[in-house]
Amino acid sequence: MRRMLHLLAGLLLLLGALPAAGAGWTASLDEVRRASARVKSVQARFVQTKAMRLLTKPLRSEGVFAFQAPGSVRWEYALPLRSVLLLSGDRLQRFAWRDGTWQADAAERLEAMRVVVEEMQAWLTGRFADSRAFAPELVPARADGPARVVLTPREPGLRKILQRVELRLGERPGLIERIEIVEGPEATTTIEFLDIRLDEPVPAARFQQPGEGPAP
């Protein structure tokens, strides 16, 4: 269950740019779903920080991701440790940089990830109501903050280690500015998105096995 939480934390970053168009895109979850279905591609950098009471300072990670409709994903951590998760069609692969080379995870280690990827694909297309793990709620914008989507775990077992996920929506149609993953009162993971690019061409190499050098 703890491993599943870490996978969800990473894959939630792929929600960083749900594309939409026109005014009122935060009016309802159905509006988000309809607009998100029109996405062609998303590319962005991210900064992820994890704060815990036992840590003297938050843990910081940096990386990039790319999404190409209908179902190609690259999720890459660049710092402090390098790893790449690739999804292309039904093929799911993960590579970690060890001893100067990219090393692939064994197939059996990817089965747990596949379950999470299925959830992620529903979120990328705005189909929050289809999630098997989370119940969604749209909280309208108020004087003290912008609109947000709150995802609450459905299963008691998951709720023991994850209280909720909050997606803060931006004023610009289609953007989620910030994601907060609240494990409990003493542990929170925050993901900030930078340089988000919507519907720009994504090189096919982005979804292929990484080479020996820097990512393409």
N, CA and C atoms as a LAMMPS dump frame, in Angstrom:
ITEM: TIMESTEP
0
ITEM: NUMBER OF ATOMS
648
ITEM: BOX BOUNDS ff ff ff
-5.0000000000000000e+02 5.0000000000000000e+02
-5.0000000000000000e+02 5.0000000000000000e+02
-5.0000000000000000e+02 5.0000000000000000e+02
ITEM: ATOMS id mol type element x y z
1 1 1 N 0.821 -1.207 0
2 1 2 C 0 0 0
3 1 3 C 0.858 1.261 0
4 2 1 N 1.965 1.258 0.763
5 2 2 C 2.86 2.41 0.786
6 2 3 C 3.482 2.649 -0.583
7 3 1 N 3.868 1.566 -1.273
8 3 2 C 4.428 1.7 -2.625
9 3 3 C 3.391 2.3 -3.568
10 4 1 N 2.129 1.89 -3.423
11 4 2 C 1.071 2.436 -4.26
12 4 3 C 0.937 3.939 -4.056
13 5 1 N 1.091 4.398 -2.801
14 5 2 C 0.997 5.821 -2.499
15 5 3 C 2.071 6.601 -3.239
16 6 1 N 3.315 6.102 -3.223
17 6 2 C 4.392 6.804 -3.895
18 6 3 C 4.153 6.854 -5.403
19 7 1 N 3.608 5.783 -5.965
20 7 2 C 3.307 5.789 -7.399
21 7 3 C 2.228 6.8 -7.72
22 8 1 N 1.191 6.868 -6.876
23 8 2 C 0.135 7.851 -7.083
24 8 3 C 0.682 9.264 -6.995
25 9 1 N 1.588 9.492 -6.048
26 9 2 C 2.17 10.825 -5.884
27 9 3 C 2.864 11.257 -7.162
28 10 1 N 3.647 10.344 -7.74
29 10 2 C 4.339 10.698 -8.959
30 10 3 C 3.418 10.859 -10.142
31 11 1 N 2.485 9.956 -10.293
32 11 2 C 1.617 10.003 -11.461
33 11 3 C 0.612 11.137 -11.391
34 12 1 N 0.338 11.628 -10.205
35 12 2 C -0.565 12.766 -10.102
36 12 3 C -0.002 14.001 -10.785
37 13 1 N 1.315 14.063 -10.894
38 13 2 C 1.897 15.203 -11.562
39 13 3 C 1.443 15.32 -12.999
40 14 1 N 1.002 14.235 -13.621
41 14 2 C 0.56 14.257 -15.005
42 14 3 C -0.768 14.981 -15.171
43 15 1 N -1.407 15.35 -14.08
44 15 2 C -2.625 16.137 -14.145
45 15 3 C -2.323 17.626 -14.243
46 16 1 N -1.068 17.973 -14.36
47 16 2 C -0.661 19.361 -14.271
48 16 3 C -1.241 20.275 -15.329
49 17 1 N -1.858 19.761 -16.349
50 17 2 C -2.406 20.631 -17.378
51 17 3 C -3.592 19.976 -18.055
52 18 1 N -4.699 19.947 -17.386
53 18 2 C -5.919 19.453 -18.013
54 18 3 C -6.411 20.522 -18.988
55 19 1 N -6.39 20.254 -20.284
56 19 2 C -6.706 21.294 -21.247
57 19 3 C -8.188 21.56 -21.317
58 20 1 N -8.521 22.815 -21.52
59 20 2 C -9.917 23.209 -21.652
60 20 3 C -9.97 24.499 -22.447
61 21 1 N -11.157 24.926 -22.803
62 21 2 C -11.279 26.157 -23.565
63 21 3 C -12.57 26.85 -23.208
64 22 1 N -12.534 28.193 -23.267
65 22 2 C -13.742 28.957 -23.024
66 22 3 C -13.951 29.285 -21.567
67 23 1 N -14.826 30.248 -21.311
68 23 2 C -15.108 30.674 -19.95
69 23 3 C -15.875 29.598 -19.199
70 24 1 N -15.763 29.625 -17.888
71 24 2 C -16.528 28.716 -17.057
72 24 3 C -16.019 27.298 -17.054
73 25 1 N -14.748 27.091 -17.303
74 25 2 C -14.23 25.729 -17.375
75 25 3 C -14.213 25.059 -16.017
76 26 1 N -14.321 25.818 -14.929
77 26 2 C -14.37 25.246 -13.59
78 26 3 C -15.794 25.167 -13.054
79 27 1 N -16.787 25.323 -13.924
80 27 2 C -18.17 25.357 -13.453
81 27 3 C -18.636 24.011 -12.921
82 28 1 N -18.121 22.917 -13.487
83 28 2 C -18.534 21.587 -13.052
84 28 3 C -17.496 20.573 -13.489
85 29 1 N -17.525 19.412 -12.848
86 29 2 C -16.635 18.334 -13.271
87 29 3 C -16.945 17.891 -14.695
88 30 1 N -18.203 18.006 -15.096
89 30 2 C -18.568 17.617 -16.447
90 30 3 C -17.956 18.574 -17.471
91 31 1 N -17.875 19.882 -17.116
92 31 2 C -17.224 20.841 -17.998
93 31 3 C -15.746 20.481 -18.177
94 32 1 N -15.08 20.13 -17.088
95 32 2 C -13.678 19.736 -17.161
96 32 3 C -13.518 18.49 -18.024
97 33 1 N -14.419 17.53 -17.847
98 33 2 C -14.336 16.289 -18.625
99 33 3 C -14.475 16.564 -20.117
100 34 1 N -15.462 17.37 -20.5
101 34 2 C -15.683 17.637 -21.924
102 34 3 C -14.496 18.378 -22.542
103 35 1 N -13.977 19.352 -21.807
104 35 2 C -12.853 20.122 -22.335
105 35 3 C -11.592 19.268 -22.408
106 36 1 N -11.365 18.429 -21.42
107 36 2 C -10.149 17.618 -21.374
108 36 3 C -10.083 16.619 -22.509
109 37 1 N -11.237 16.196 -22.999
110 37 2 C -11.264 15.221 -24.085
111 37 3 C -10.655 15.776 -25.366
112 38 1 N -10.468 17.099 -25.426
113 38 2 C -9.93 17.725 -26.629
114 38 3 C -8.402 17.862 -26.615
115 39 1 N -7.771 17.425 -25.55
116 39 2 C -6.314 17.581 -25.461
117 39 3 C -5.598 16.749 -26.516
118 40 1 N -4.522 17.303 -27.057
119 40 2 C -3.664 16.572 -27.987
120 40 3 C -2.338 16.226 -27.331
121 41 1 N -1.755 17.187 -26.597
122 41 2 C -0.484 16.915 -25.94
123 41 3 C -0.26 17.908 -24.801
124 42 1 N 0.561 17.475 -23.826
125 42 2 C 0.97 18.313 -22.693
126 42 3 C 2.45 18.055 -22.444
127 43 1 N 3.211 19.14 -22.235
128 43 2 C 4.615 19.025 -21.846
129 43 3 C 4.892 20.049 -20.754
130 44 1 N 5.69 19.672 -19.748
131 44 2 C 5.944 20.591 -18.642
132 44 3 C 7.139 20.128 -17.829
133 45 1 N 7.681 21.07 -17.029
134 45 2 C 8.618 20.742 -15.957
135 45 3 C 7.844 20.75 -14.644
136 46 1 N 8.397 20.098 -13.637
137 46 2 C 7.751 20.124 -12.33
138 46 3 C 8.795 20.15 -11.223
139 47 1 N 8.38 20.702 -10.095
140 47 2 C 9.156 20.664 -8.86
141 47 3 C 8.267 20.034 -7.796
142 48 1 N 8.759 18.98 -7.183
143 48 2 C 7.987 18.257 -6.17
144 48 3 C 8.714 18.359 -4.826
145 49 1 N 7.977 18.739 -3.785
146 49 2 C 8.549 18.815 -2.441
147 49 3 C 7.709 17.983 -1.481
148 50 1 N 8.375 17.315 -0.572
149 50 2 C 7.709 16.505 0.438
150 50 3 C 8.109 17.018 1.812
151 51 1 N 7.124 17.456 2.581
152 51 2 C 7.362 17.985 3.921
153 51 3 C 6.845 16.99 4.961
154 52 1 N 7.671 16.694 5.953
155 52 2 C 7.299 15.822 7.053
156 52 3 C 7.834 16.422 8.352
157 53 1 N 7.124 16.151 9.431
158 53 2 C 7.528 16.697 10.724
159 53 3 C 8.928 16.249 11.113
160 54 1 N 9.309 15.042 10.726
161 54 2 C 10.597 14.499 11.116
162 54 3 C 11.75 15.024 10.26
163 55 1 N 11.464 15.751 9.171
164 55 2 C 12.503 16.266 8.3
165 55 3 C 12.872 17.691 8.681
166 56 1 N 14.165 17.997 8.689
167 56 2 C 14.592 19.361 8.982
168 56 3 C 14.266 20.302 7.831
169 57 1 N 14.23 19.787 6.603
170 57 2 C 13.81 20.571 5.446
171 57 3 C 13.137 19.641 4.449
172 58 1 N 12.233 20.168 3.619
173 58 2 C 11.501 19.31 2.68
174 58 3 C 12.428 18.617 1.689
175 59 1 N 12.029 17.416 1.262
176 59 2 C 12.721 16.714 0.189
177 59 3 C 12.268 17.305 -1.149
178 60 1 N 13.214 17.53 -2.046
179 60 2 C 12.908 18.191 -3.313
180 60 3 C 13.309 17.296 -4.482
181 61 1 N 12.406 17.18 -5.456
182 61 2 C 12.687 16.448 -6.69
183 61 3 C 12.291 17.332 -7.869
184 62 1 N 12.961 17.123 -9.004
185 62 2 C 12.645 17.866 -10.215
186 62 3 C 12.562 16.908 -11.388
187 63 1 N 11.76 17.277 -12.362
188 63 2 C 11.65 16.425 -13.523
189 63 3 C 10.818 17.038 -14.627
190 64 1 N 10.494 16.226 -15.606
191 64 2 C 9.693 16.65 -16.753
192 64 3 C 8.695 15.558 -17.101
193 65 1 N 7.63 15.95 -17.783
194 65 2 C 6.709 14.925 -18.289
195 65 3 C 6.159 15.34 -19.636
196 66 1 N 5.657 14.358 -20.362
197 66 2 C 5.014 14.601 -21.645
198 66 3 C 3.849 13.643 -21.797
199 67 1 N 2.78 14.136 -22.404
200 67 2 C 1.605 13.32 -22.69
201 67 3 C 1.185 13.571 -24.122
202 68 1 N 0.937 12.497 -24.85
203 68 2 C 0.456 12.584 -26.221
204 68 3 C -0.792 11.723 -26.346
205 69 1 N -1.92 12.318 -26.717
206 69 2 C -3.147 11.551 -26.891
207 69 3 C -2.97 10.521 -28.012
208 70 1 N -3.565 9.35 -27.908
209 70 2 C -4.547 8.991 -26.872
210 70 3 C -3.971 8.394 -25.594
211 71 1 N -2.712 7.925 -25.584
212 71 2 C -2.273 7.272 -24.358
213 71 3 C -0.77 7.077 -24.229
214 72 1 N 0.036 8.042 -24.71
215 72 2 C 1.478 7.956 -24.554
216 72 3 C 1.933 8.91 -23.461
217 73 1 N 2.753 8.407 -22.542
218 73 2 C 3.18 9.196 -21.389
219 73 3 C 4.667 8.989 -21.146
220 74 1 N 5.372 10.054 -20.822
221 74 2 C 6.727 9.967 -20.283
222 74 3 C 6.731 10.738 -18.966
223 75 1 N 7.079 10.068 -17.875
224 75 2 C 7.176 10.658 -16.543
225 75 3 C 8.611 10.456 -16.085
226 76 1 N 9.34 11.544 -15.941
227 76 2 C 10.776 11.438 -15.692
228 76 3 C 11.21 12.29 -14.51
229 77 1 N 11.896 11.658 -13.565
230 77 2 C 12.584 12.376 -12.496
231 77 3 C 14.037 12.578 -12.929
232 78 1 N 14.514 13.841 -12.852
233 78 2 C 15.889 14.158 -13.212
234 78 3 C 16.779 14.359 -11.991
235 79 1 N 16.223 14.878 -10.912
236 79 2 C 16.958 15.143 -9.675
237 79 3 C 16.094 14.775 -8.479
238 80 1 N 16.661 14.238 -7.41
239 80 2 C 18.074 13.901 -7.217
240 80 3 C 18.469 12.559 -7.853
241 81 1 N 17.484 11.691 -8.119
242 81 2 C 17.748 10.4 -8.756
243 81 3 C 17.016 10.364 -10.089
244 82 1 N 17.614 9.714 -11.07
245 82 2 C 17.037 9.667 -12.405
246 82 3 C 16.221 8.39 -12.6
247 83 1 N 15.007 8.561 -13.095
248 83 2 C 14.18 7.419 -13.473
249 83 3 C 13.19 7.881 -14.528
250 84 1 N 12.728 6.932 -15.342
251 84 2 C 11.794 7.24 -16.43
252 84 3 C 10.72 6.169 -16.472
253 85 1 N 9.461 6.6 -16.478
254 85 2 C 8.327 5.705 -16.693
255 85 3 C 7.752 6.015 -18.062
256 86 1 N 7.601 4.999 -18.893
257 86 2 C 7.107 5.17 -20.254
258 86 3 C 5.854 4.339 -20.471
259 87 1 N 4.845 4.959 -21.053
260 87 2 C 3.633 4.265 -21.455
261 87 3 C 3.382 4.577 -22.914
262 88 1 N 3.259 3.542 -23.727
263 88 2 C 2.944 3.707 -25.139
264 88 3 C 1.975 2.607 -25.528
265 89 1 N 0.723 2.991 -25.747
266 89 2 C -0.3 1.98 -25.98
267 89 3 C -0.475 1.129 -24.737
268 90 1 N -0.361 -0.187 -24.883
269 90 2 C -0.465 -1.089 -23.736
270 90 3 C 0.89 -1.406 -23.112
271 91 1 N 1.961 -0.88 -23.687
272 91 2 C 3.295 -1.217 -23.204
273 91 3 C 3.739 -0.24 -22.115
274 92 1 N 4.055 -0.765 -20.94
275 92 2 C 4.498 0.029 -19.803
276 92 3 C 5.91 -0.398 -19.429
277 93 1 N 6.83 0.58 -19.319
278 93 2 C 8.22 0.307 -18.967
279 93 3 C 8.711 1.335 -17.959
280 94 1 N 9.652 0.905 -17.122
281 94 2 C 10.304 1.839 -16.208
282 94 3 C 11.797 1.556 -16.212
283 95 1 N 12.575 2.647 -16.245
284 95 2 C 14.028 2.546 -16.265
285 95 3 C 14.601 3.433 -15.163
286 96 1 N 15.65 2.966 -14.516
287 96 2 C 16.365 3.737 -13.501
288 96 3 C 17.83 3.837 -13.917
289 97 1 N 18.441 4.99 -13.654
290 97 2 C 19.83 5.214 -14.005
291 97 3 C 20.713 4.665 -12.887
292 98 1 N 21.412 3.576 -13.173
293 98 2 C 22.276 2.943 -12.177
294 98 3 C 23.607 2.571 -12.833
295 99 1 N 24.694 2.864 -12.137
296 99 2 C 26.032 2.477 -12.601
297 99 3 C 26.314 2.947 -14.022
298 100 1 N 25.862 4.166 -14.33
299 100 2 C 26.176 4.755 -15.621
300 100 3 C 25.365 4.261 -16.791
301 101 1 N 24.229 3.604 -16.521
302 101 2 C 23.387 3.113 -17.619
303 101 3 C 21.935 3.028 -17.177
304 102 1 N 21.01 3.039 -18.146
305 102 2 C 19.59 2.858 -17.854
306 102 3 C 19.302 1.375 -17.7
307 103 1 N 18.715 1.012 -16.566
308 103 2 C 18.389 -0.385 -16.301
309 103 3 C 16.872 -0.536 -16.155
310 104 1 N 16.325 -1.529 -16.848
311 104 2 C 14.877 -1.728 -16.875
312 104 3 C 14.406 -2.505 -15.651
313 105 1 N 13.239 -2.128 -15.14
314 105 2 C 12.6 -2.898 -14.073
315 105 3 C 12.052 -4.202 -14.639
316 106 1 N 12.013 -5.218 -13.806
317 106 2 C 11.421 -6.492 -14.209
318 106 3 C 9.919 -6.322 -14.428
319 107 1 N 9.367 -7.137 -15.326
320 107 2 C 7.956 -7.017 -15.689
321 107 3 C 7.039 -7.16 -14.489
322 108 1 N 7.377 -8.071 -13.562
323 108 2 C 6.489 -8.284 -12.421
324 108 3 C 6.396 -7.067 -11.512
325 109 1 N 7.439 -6.218 -11.505
326 109 2 C 7.414 -5.025 -10.666
327 109 3 C 6.513 -3.949 -11.252
328 110 1 N 6.128 -4.099 -12.531
329 110 2 C 5.326 -3.089 -13.193
330 110 3 C 3.826 -3.293 -13.023
331 111 1 N 3.4 -4.444 -12.506
332 111 2 C 1.969 -4.718 -12.424
333 111 3 C 1.256 -3.745 -11.502
334 112 1 N 1.869 -3.427 -10.364
335 112 2 C 1.258 -2.444 -9.461
336 112 3 C 1.174 -1.08 -10.13
337 113 1 N 2.196 -0.719 -10.892
338 113 2 C 2.178 0.553 -11.608
339 113 3 C 1.059 0.603 -12.637
340 114 1 N 0.782 -0.554 -13.271
341 114 2 C -0.244 -0.572 -14.309
342 114 3 C -1.608 -0.165 -13.752
343 115 1 N -1.914 -0.593 -12.538
344 115 2 C -3.186 -0.213 -11.912
345 115 3 C -3.26 1.297 -11.739
346 116 1 N -2.15 1.902 -11.3
347 116 2 C -2.12 3.34 -11.094
348 116 3 C -2.202 4.081 -12.423
349 117 1 N -1.55 3.555 -13.449
350 117 2 C -1.594 4.191 -14.759
351 117 3 C -3.021 4.224 -15.302
352 118 1 N -3.788 3.191 -15.054
353 118 2 C -5.186 3.187 -15.484
354 118 3 C -5.954 4.333 -14.832
355 119 1 N -5.69 4.565 -13.538
356 119 2 C -6.319 5.7 -12.864
357 119 3 C -5.876 7.006 -13.517
358 120 1 N -4.582 7.124 -13.76
359 120 2 C -4.035 8.335 -14.325
360 120 3 C -4.643 8.657 -15.684
361 121 1 N -4.836 7.649 -16.512
362 121 2 C -5.416 7.88 -17.83
363 121 3 C -6.83 8.454 -17.722
364 122 1 N -7.589 7.994 -16.721
365 122 2 C -8.925 8.554 -16.501
366 122 3 C -8.833 10.019 -16.099
367 123 1 N -7.864 10.34 -15.23
368 123 2 C -7.717 11.735 -14.792
369 123 3 C -7.284 12.642 -15.931
370 124 1 N -6.361 12.167 -16.787
371 124 2 C -5.868 12.991 -17.885
372 124 3 C -6.984 13.421 -18.82
373 125 1 N -7.99 12.589 -18.947
374 125 2 C -9.118 12.921 -19.816
375 125 3 C -10.3 13.486 -19.044
376 126 1 N -10.069 13.848 -17.765
377 126 2 C -11.103 14.496 -16.974
378 126 3 C -12.203 13.585 -16.49
379 127 1 N -12.011 12.27 -16.598
380 127 2 C -13.059 11.325 -16.205
381 127 3 C -12.889 10.959 -14.716
382 128 1 N -12.979 11.967 -13.852
383 128 2 C -12.789 11.751 -12.419
384 128 3 C -13.813 10.776 -11.851
385 129 1 N -15.025 10.842 -12.363
386 129 2 C -16.082 9.982 -11.84
387 129 3 C -15.829 8.509 -12.143
388 130 1 N -14.939 8.226 -13.097
389 130 2 C -14.631 6.838 -13.443
390 130 3 C -13.562 6.229 -12.537
391 131 1 N -12.962 7.034 -11.668
392 131 2 C -11.877 6.546 -10.825
393 131 3 C -12.374 5.482 -9.863
394 132 1 N -11.643 4.393 -9.787
395 132 2 C -11.974 3.325 -8.845
396 132 3 C -11.455 3.615 -7.45
397 133 1 N -10.449 4.495 -7.356
398 133 2 C -9.795 4.717 -6.068
399 133 3 C -10.248 5.982 -5.36
400 134 1 N -10.735 6.993 -6.121
401 134 2 C -11.019 8.291 -5.525
402 134 3 C -12.423 8.788 -5.858
403 135 1 N -13.044 9.439 -4.885
404 135 2 C -14.312 10.138 -5.093
405 135 3 C -14.005 11.622 -5.288
406 136 1 N -14.437 12.24 -6.397
407 136 2 C -14.083 13.632 -6.685
408 136 3 C -15.135 14.619 -6.173
409 137 1 N -14.668 15.822 -5.84
410 137 2 C -15.553 16.926 -5.475
411 137 3 C -14.962 18.214 -6.022
412 138 1 N -15.778 19.012 -6.702
413 138 2 C -15.341 20.302 -7.204
414 138 3 C -15.714 21.372 -6.186
415 139 1 N -14.707 22.089 -5.677
416 139 2 C -14.931 23.166 -4.707
417 139 3 C -14.818 24.49 -5.449
418 140 1 N -15.884 25.295 -5.512
419 140 2 C -15.843 26.55 -6.283
420 140 3 C -14.846 27.54 -5.711
421 141 1 N -14.428 28.475 -6.559
422 141 2 C -13.534 29.544 -6.122
423 141 3 C -14.219 30.405 -5.068
424 142 1 N -13.418 30.85 -4.081
425 142 2 C -13.922 31.723 -3.027
426 142 3 C -12.941 32.87 -2.825
427 143 1 N -13.287 33.776 -1.929
428 143 2 C -12.418 34.922 -1.686
429 143 3 C -11.047 34.501 -1.176
430 144 1 N -10.979 33.356 -0.489
431 144 2 C -9.716 32.915 0.1
432 144 3 C -8.945 31.924 -0.775
433 145 1 N -9.418 31.709 -2.021
434 145 2 C -8.67 30.791 -2.86
435 145 3 C -9.396 30.432 -4.143
436 146 1 N -8.654 29.893 -5.124
437 146 2 C -9.236 29.519 -6.416
438 146 3 C -10.027 28.216 -6.325
439 147 1 N -10.685 27.857 -7.41
440 147 2 C -11.413 26.591 -7.475
441 147 3 C -10.425 25.427 -7.39
442 148 1 N -10.902 24.306 -6.866
443 148 2 C -10.042 23.126 -6.75
444 148 3 C -10.894 21.871 -6.823
445 149 1 N -10.244 20.789 -7.218
446 149 2 C -10.846 19.464 -7.213
447 149 3 C -10.228 18.695 -6.06
448 150 1 N -11.079 18.141 -5.195
449 150 2 C -10.616 17.358 -4.049
450 150 3 C -10.945 15.898 -4.314
451 151 1 N -9.92 15.042 -4.264
452 151 2 C -10.067 13.608 -4.476
453 151 3 C -9.895 12.898 -3.136
454 152 1 N -10.937 12.182 -2.706
455 152 2 C -10.912 11.476 -1.428
456 152 3 C -10.902 9.973 -1.678
457 153 1 N -9.98 9.246 -1.046
458 153 2 C -9.932 7.789 -1.251
459 153 3 C -11.255 7.116 -0.911
460 154 1 N -11.653 6.178 -1.739
461 154 2 C -12.902 5.456 -1.501
462 154 3 C -12.719 4.33 -0.482
463 155 1 N -11.557 3.662 -0.523
464 155 2 C -11.349 2.482 0.304
465 155 3 C -10.745 2.843 1.655
466 156 1 N -11.25 2.245 2.752
467 156 2 C -10.698 2.523 4.086
468 156 3 C -9.203 2.252 4.183
469 157 1 N -8.731 1.217 3.488
470 157 2 C -7.315 0.9 3.558
471 157 3 C -6.443 2.019 3.018
472 158 1 N -6.843 2.625 1.885
473 158 2 C -6.085 3.73 1.316
474 158 3 C -6.201 4.983 2.163
475 159 1 N -7.373 5.197 2.776
476 159 2 C -7.561 6.379 3.622
477 159 3 C -6.653 6.375 4.844
478 160 1 N -6.152 5.21 5.226
479 160 2 C -5.25 5.147 6.38
480 160 3 C -3.911 5.797 6.088
481 161 1 N -3.509 5.847 4.827
482 161 2 C -2.214 6.414 4.487
483 161 3 C -2.317 7.639 3.574
484 162 1 N -3.53 7.968 3.113
485 162 2 C -3.716 9.113 2.23
486 162 3 C -5.068 9.751 2.533
487 163 1 N -5.052 10.975 3.058
488 163 2 C -6.299 11.635 3.425
489 163 3 C -7.035 12.178 2.207
490 164 1 N -6.282 12.888 1.343
491 164 2 C -6.935 13.511 0.185
492 164 3 C -5.874 14.036 -0.772
493 165 1 N -6.321 14.331 -1.977
494 165 2 C -5.504 15.004 -2.985
495 165 3 C -6.264 16.242 -3.431
496 166 1 N -5.586 17.402 -3.449
497 166 2 C -6.226 18.649 -3.852
498 166 3 C -5.541 19.201 -5.092
499 167 1 N -6.328 19.484 -6.132
500 167 2 C -5.837 20.039 -7.382
501 167 3 C -6.309 21.487 -7.473
502 168 1 N -5.373 22.438 -7.368
503 168 2 C -5.74 23.85 -7.426
504 168 3 C -5.796 24.308 -8.876
505 169 1 N -6.957 24.808 -9.288
506 169 2 C -7.18 25.187 -10.685
507 169 3 C -6.752 26.626 -10.913
508 170 1 N -6.156 26.896 -12.076
509 170 2 C -5.733 28.236 -12.419
510 170 3 C -6.819 29.021 -13.119
511 171 1 N -6.614 30.335 -13.213
512 171 2 C -7.569 31.187 -13.92
513 171 3 C -7.519 30.918 -15.424
514 172 1 N -6.335 30.627 -15.931
515 172 2 C -6.214 30.297 -17.343
516 172 3 C -6.907 28.966 -17.602
517 173 1 N -7.845 28.935 -18.534
518 173 2 C -8.581 27.693 -18.788
519 173 3 C -7.658 26.529 -19.084
520 174 1 N -7.861 25.457 -18.357
521 174 2 C -7.135 24.239 -18.611
522 174 3 C -5.95 23.969 -17.721
523 175 1 N -5.554 24.897 -16.873
524 175 2 C -4.347 24.705 -16.081
525 175 3 C -4.648 24.379 -14.626
526 176 1 N -3.914 23.417 -14.09
527 176 2 C -3.888 23.144 -12.664
528 176 3 C -2.556 23.674 -12.153
529 177 1 N -2.608 24.633 -11.25
530 177 2 C -1.403 25.309 -10.816
531 177 3 C -0.599 24.52 -9.793
532 178 1 N -1.299 23.724 -9.008
533 178 2 C -0.624 23.104 -7.869
534 178 3 C -1.384 21.847 -7.459
535 179 1 N -0.67 20.836 -7.042
536 179 2 C -1.277 19.617 -6.507
537 179 3 C -0.731 19.382 -5.11
538 180 1 N -1.621 19.129 -4.178
539 180 2 C -1.227 18.779 -2.816
540 180 3 C -1.716 17.378 -2.497
541 181 1 N -0.811 16.519 -2.06
542 181 2 C -1.142 15.157 -1.657
543 181 3 C -0.969 15.093 -0.146
544 182 1 N -2.084 15.029 0.567
545 182 2 C -2.064 15.1 2.027
546 182 3 C -2.148 13.682 2.588
547 183 1 N -1.027 13.216 3.105
548 183 2 C -1.011 11.891 3.73
549 183 3 C -1.594 11.95 5.132
550 184 1 N -1.366 13.053 5.819
551 184 2 C -1.836 13.243 7.182
552 184 3 C -1.412 14.605 7.669
553 185 1 N -1.67 14.928 8.931
554 185 2 C -1.333 16.257 9.444
555 185 3 C 0.163 16.554 9.466
556 186 1 N 0.991 15.536 9.327
557 186 2 C 2.433 15.743 9.434
558 186 3 C 3.195 15.374 8.161
559 187 1 N 2.488 15.122 7.059
560 187 2 C 3.161 14.73 5.824
561 187 3 C 2.349 15.185 4.614
562 188 1 N 2.965 16.03 3.784
563 188 2 C 2.31 16.55 2.596
564 188 3 C 3.305 16.623 1.445
565 189 1 N 2.871 16.202 0.257
566 189 2 C 3.671 16.336 -0.952
567 189 3 C 3.024 17.38 -1.853
568 190 1 N 3.819 18.333 -2.323
569 190 2 C 3.327 19.415 -3.173
570 190 3 C 4.039 19.376 -4.513
571 191 1 N 3.281 19.545 -5.588
572 191 2 C 3.837 19.548 -6.939
573 191 3 C 3.463 20.864 -7.617
574 192 1 N 4.478 21.614 -8.035
575 192 2 C 4.293 22.874 -8.758
576 192 3 C 4.694 22.657 -10.215
577 193 1 N 3.948 23.274 -11.147
578 193 2 C 4.182 23.077 -12.568
579 193 3 C 4.75 24.331 -13.21
580 194 1 N 5.716 24.139 -14.107
581 194 2 C 6.438 25.236 -14.745
582 194 3 C 6.508 25.006 -16.25
583 195 1 N 6.465 26.107 -16.992
584 195 2 C 6.664 26.042 -18.449
585 195 3 C 5.737 25.036 -19.125
586 196 1 N 4.485 25.066 -18.763
587 196 2 C 3.51 24.13 -19.348
588 196 3 C 3.226 24.52 -20.798
589 197 1 N 3.295 23.523 -21.68
590 197 2 C 3.024 23.733 -23.101
591 197 3 C 1.919 22.783 -23.535
592 198 1 N 0.875 23.338 -24.105
593 198 2 C -0.269 22.554 -24.546
594 198 3 C -0.283 22.416 -26.061
595 199 1 N -0.602 21.212 -26.52
596 199 2 C -0.86 20.95 -27.932
597 199 3 C 0.291 21.343 -28.847
598 200 1 N 1.529 21.201 -28.355
599 200 2 C 2.701 21.332 -29.212
600 200 3 C 3.171 19.94 -29.616
601 201 1 N 3.803 19.804 -30.78
602 201 2 C 4.271 18.478 -31.216
603 201 3 C 5.244 17.867 -30.206
604 202 1 N 5.084 16.581 -29.925
605 202 2 C 5.982 15.853 -29.028
606 202 3 C 6.789 14.862 -29.871
607 203 1 N 8.117 14.957 -29.862
608 203 2 C 8.915 13.999 -30.653
609 203 3 C 8.619 12.563 -30.242
610 204 1 N 8.54 11.677 -31.211
611 204 2 C 8.239 10.272 -30.923
612 204 3 C 9.279 9.653 -29.998
613 205 1 N 10.506 10.166 -30.036
614 205 2 C 11.573 9.619 -29.198
615 205 3 C 11.299 9.801 -27.713
616 206 1 N 10.431 10.72 -27.368
617 206 2 C 10.116 10.95 -25.959
618 206 3 C 9.472 9.732 -25.327
619 207 1 N 8.868 8.882 -26.116
620 207 2 C 8.15 7.73 -25.58
621 207 3 C 8.866 6.415 -25.88
622 208 1 N 10.147 6.519 -26.231
623 208 2 C 10.958 5.339 -26.486
624 208 3 C 11.958 5.123 -25.369
625 209 1 N 12.519 3.933 -25.315
626 209 2 C 13.506 3.596 -24.297
627 209 3 C 14.637 4.608 -24.301
628 210 1 N 15.023 5.139 -23.129
629 210 2 C 16.088 6.141 -23.09
630 210 3 C 17.43 5.551 -23.505
631 211 1 N 18.268 6.42 -24.096
632 211 2 C 19.597 6 -24.497
633 211 3 C 20.574 6.117 -23.344
634 212 1 N 21.829 6.073 -23.63
635 212 2 C 22.837 6.09 -22.591
636 212 3 C 23.083 7.484 -22.039
637 213 1 N 22.766 8.498 -22.794
638 213 2 C 23.025 9.86 -22.356
639 213 3 C 21.793 10.538 -21.808
640 214 1 N 21.776 11.885 -21.829
641 214 2 C 20.62 12.627 -21.33
642 214 3 C 19.362 12.287 -22.116
643 215 1 N 18.219 12.503 -21.489
644 215 2 C 16.948 12.221 -22.149
645 215 3 C 16.784 13.107 -23.364
646 216 1 N 16.093 12.634 -24.403
647 216 2 C 15.902 13.427 -25.616
648 216 3 C 14.957 14.594 -25.365
